Amino acid sequence: MSITFITATRIALSNLFDGRLKKYGICGATKNGKGYLVDKTGSVTVYGEDDSSISCFTSYGFSDPINILLAIQNEFQTKVFSENEPQYWGFDTVDEWENSTEWFKSKE
C-alpha cells in the first residue's frame, strides 16, 4: 500500500535536503535523483525530475508522513496534494474532477 503526493510549486531537490527540515525533526539523504525523508512517525521516498526538482513523494506501508508533509508546506510555503485530491490530477475542484470522468461512469 502506498500513497503519492505532489507540491503545488516546484522545490529543488537540493533545497529539500539542505538541512532546513532538521528543525522539524526530519532528516534525510539523497542520491542520484532519489531520496528519503524520515521523522519519528513516518517517512517518504522523494523522486526527482531531470531538472533536479521534486516530482513526487511516496509514503509506503504503515508510515505516517503527515509531519513531514506539513513541514514541507510550512518551510517552502506551498501546498501538498495527495493522489486522492483533484489538484494532484490538475483539477481545481472535486466537481471538475468528477465531471471529467463522467464517461467512465457511463461505461459501467
Beta strands, then each sheet from edge to edge (+ up, - down):
strand 1: 2-7
strand 2: 27-31
strand 3: 34-38
strand 4: 43-48
strand 5: 54-60
strand 6: 80-82
sheet 1: 2+ 3- 4+ 5- 1+ 6-
end
